[in-house]
Amino acid sequence: CSSCFFPTEFHEVPLVSIKAINHDTKVFTFGLPEGASLDLPVCACLLLRGYDDKGEPVIRPYTPISSNDIKGSFSLCVKVYEKGTVTQWLDKLQPGAMVGFKHIPFNIKAQYPFAGKTKLNMICGGTGITPMYQALYKIAFTPGDSLQVVALIGNRTPADILLRGELEEVAKQSGGRVKIVHVVGTKPDQEPIPGWEGELGWVDEDKIKKFCFPPAPDVLTMVCGVPGLYEIMCGPRTEPEVKAGTVLDKLGYTSQMMSKM
């Protein structure tokens, strides 16, 4: 359905390595044939086939964090949940294990260079940063790109922030076109956190008004995170329309200004 290495049916590749990056998140690197690129469209994700305790297949979407410039492998950033069927299965694998992936049309989202748009808002939480990072890397490292971006990223604690160094590198490479705003807290009225000087609380209506580009035909707002984030911000991921009464609807963002990642 695209230039991607993986077809629309599951194809297995080997797990090459696992690297812990914080207390509950790991980078899983998978092998491709020598010289082959994943060549996944930006923005798009893969479907990974894992298995439950009974050996039944369970499918989950993941967005690689590695660039298409990398040959012979690709990497996923995965939060390992205590009750996560696929993440627990994945975490128990050893290098050399074979894992199935496929790529389907539904998982091709808003596509770089985002025709007709000059500004992007990225609203995300936790591992919802992965499709945003995929786009940010492309924006920052493509010569002549002029897109301006605000990424509003929510996490429970500073230790939960994923790809922090990589995001700083992207912002630096962009020459001021990319602004990264981290929001940390477990409740809306989060008290100060020792050593943290960034935003506190949750990603909410006030922070969107403070940091994001206001609604306009040339603005695209991308959302990615847990189902609760979609419900509050724009409505379910499976429905393309902005749901009436959600935060982005109240602020004036229309379905033409939105992409649910």
C-alpha positions in Angstrom: 0.0 0.0 0.0 3.1 2.2 0.0 6.9 2.2 -0.4 7.2 0.4 3.0 9.4 -2.7 3.2 6.5 -4.6 4.9 3.6 -5.8 2.8 -0.1 -5.8 3.8 0.3 -9.4 5.2 2.5 -10.2 8.1 6.2 -10.7 7.4 8.6 -11.8 10.2 11.9 -10.2 10.9 14.4 -10.9 13.8 14.7 -9.0 17.0 18.3 -7.7 17.1 18.6 -5.9 20.4 16.7 -4.5 23.4 17.8 -1.3 25.2 16.2 0.1 28.4 15.8 3.9 28.2 14.0 4.5 31.5 12.1 2.6 34.2 9.4 1.2 32.0 10.3 1.9 28.4 12.7 0.1 26.0 13.9 0.5 22.4 13.5 -2.7 20.4 15.6 -3.0 17.3 14.6 -5.4 14.5 16.7 -6.5 11.5 16.0 -6.0 7.8 17.9 -7.5 4.9 21.4 -5.9 4.4 21.1 -2.5 2.7 17.2 -2.4 3.0 15.4 0.6 4.4 12.1 0.4 6.2 11.0 3.2 3.9 7.9 3.9 5.9 5.8 7.0 4.9 5.9 10.0 7.3 3.5 9.8 9.1 2.6 6.1 9.3 2.9 3.2 11.7 3.3 -0.6 11.5 1.2 -3.4 12.9 3.0 -5.8 15.2 1.8 -9.3 15.9 2.2 -10.5 19.4 0.6 -13.3 21.4 -1.4 -13.7 24.6 -0.9 -16.3 27.3 -3.0 -18.8 25.3 -0.9 -18.3 22.2 -3.6 -16.3 20.4 -2.4 -13.5 18.2 -2.8 -9.9 19.4 -2.2 -7.0 17.0 -0.9 -3.5 18.1 0.2 -0.4 16.1 3.7 1.0 16.7 5.5 4.0 15.1 9.2 3.5 14.5 11.6 6.1 15.9 14.4 5.3 13.4 14.9 7.3 10.2 14.4 5.8 6.8 18.0 6.7 6.2 19.0 3.7 8.4 19.7 0.6 6.4 19.3 -3.0 7.7 17.3 -2.3 10.8 14.5 -0.2 12.4 13.6 0.6 16.0 10.5 0.9 18.1 10.1 2.8 21.4 7.8 0.7 23.6 6.4 1.3 27.1 6.2 -2.0 28.8 2.9 -2.1 30.7 2.4 -4.4 33.7 -0.9 -5.7 32.2 0.0 -5.1 28.5 -0.5 -8.3 26.6 1.8 -7.5 23.6 4.4 -5.4 25.6 4.8 -8.2 28.1 5.2 -10.8 25.3 7.7 -8.5 23.5 9.7 -7.9 26.7 10.2 -11.6 27.3 11.7 -12.2 23.8 15.4 -12.8 23.3 17.5 -11.4 20.4 17.0 -13.7 17.4 13.3 -14.2 18.0 11.1 -13.6 14.9 8.4 -11.0 15.1 5.7 -10.3 12.5 4.9 -6.9 11.1 2.6 -5.5 8.3 1.7 -2.1 6.9 -1.9 -1.2 5.8 -3.5 1.8 4.3 -5.5 2.8 7.4 -2.2 3.4 9.2 -1.0 6.0 6.8 -1.9 9.3 8.4 -1.3 13.0 7.5 1.6 12.9 5.1 4.8 15.0 5.0 5.2 17.7 3.7 1.5 18.4 4.9 0.3 20.2 1.8 -1.3 23.6 2.4 0.0 23.8 6.0 2.6 26.1 7.3 2.3 25.5 11.0 1.8 22.3 13.0 0.6 21.7 16.6 1.5 18.4 18.1 -0.5 17.4 21.2 0.6 14.1 22.7 1.3 12.1 25.8 3.6 9.2 26.7 4.5 7.0 23.8 2.2 9.2 21.6 5.4 11.1 21.0 6.6 8.5 18.5 4.6 9.5 15.4 5.3 13.1 16.3 9.1 12.4 16.5 8.9 10.7 13.1 7.5 13.9 11.6 9.8 16.3 13.6 12.9 14.5 12.5 11.8 14.8 8.9 10.9 18.5 9.3 14.2 19.4 11.0 16.5 17.5 8.8 15.0 18.2 5.4 16.9 21.0 3.6 14.7 23.9 2.7 11.8 22.9 5.0 10.0 25.9 6.4 7.3 24.4 8.6 6.9 25.8 12.1 6.0 23.4 14.9 4.9 23.5 18.5 5.0 20.1 20.3 3.0 20.1 23.5 4.0 16.8 25.3 2.4 15.5 28.5 4.0 13.0 31.0 3.4 12.0 34.6 7.0 12.7 35.8 10.2 14.1 34.3 11.5 10.5 34.3 8.7 9.5 32.0 9.7 11.9 29.2 10.7 9.8 26.2 13.2 10.8 23.5 14.1 13.9 25.5 17.6 14.2 24.1 16.4 13.4 20.6 13.7 16.1 20.8 16.3 18.6 22.0 18.5 17.7 19.0 15.5 18.2 16.6 14.7 21.6 18.1 18.4 22.7 17.7 18.6 21.4 14.2 15.4 23.3 13.2 16.9 26.7 13.7 14.1 27.9 15.9 11.2 26.5 13.8 10.4 23.7 16.3 9.4 24.5 19.9 9.2 21.7 22.4 7.0 22.2 25.5 7.0 19.5 28.2 4.1 19.4 30.6 4.6 17.2 33.7 2.1 16.2 36.4 -0.3 13.6 37.8 -3.1 16.1 38.3 -4.2 19.5 36.8 -3.1 21.5 39.8 0.3 19.8 40.1 2.5 21.3 42.8 6.1 22.1 42.0 8.4 19.2 41.4 12.0 19.6 42.7 14.4 20.1 39.9 11.7 20.6 37.3 11.4 24.1 35.7 9.0 23.3 32.9 5.2 23.4 32.7 3.2 21.6 35.4 -0.2 19.8 35.4 -1.9 18.3 32.4 -2.0 19.2 28.7 -5.3 21.1 28.7 -7.3 24.0 27.1 -5.3 26.7 28.8 -1.9 25.3 27.7 -3.2 24.9 24.1 -4.3 28.5 24.1 -0.9 29.6 25.6 1.5 27.6 23.4 -0.2 26.3 20.3 -0.9 28.0 17.0 -4.6 29.2 16.9 -7.0 27.5 14.4 -6.5 28.6 10.8 -6.6 26.9 7.4 -2.8 26.7 7.2 -2.5 25.1 10.7 -2.6 21.3 11.2 -3.1 19.9 14.7 -2.0 16.4 15.3 -3.0 14.4 18.4 -1.6 11.1 19.7 -1.9 9.3 23.1 -4.0 7.1 25.2 -7.8 6.9 24.4 -8.6 9.3 27.2 -6.5 12.0 25.5 -8.4 11.6 22.3 -11.8 11.7 24.1 -10.9 15.0 25.9 -9.1 16.7 23.0 -11.0 15.7 19.8 -13.0 12.5 20.0 -12.1 8.9 19.3 -9.0 8.1 17.1 -11.2 5.9 14.8 -13.5 8.9 13.9 -11.9 11.5 11.6 -14.3 14.3 12.7 -13.6 16.6 15.7 -16.2 15.6 18.3 -18.6 18.4 19.4 -17.8 19.6 22.9 -14.2 18.5 23.0 -11.3 20.9 23.8 -10.2 21.4 20.2 -13.8 21.8 19.0 -14.4 24.5 21.6 -11.3 26.3 20.6 -12.4 26.4 16.9 -10.3 23.7 15.3 -12.2 21.9 12.6 -11.8 18.4 11.2 -9.9 19.9 8.2 -7.3 21.3 10.7 -6.9 17.9 12.5 -5.1 14.6 12.2 -5.7 11.9 14.8 -2.5 9.9 14.7 
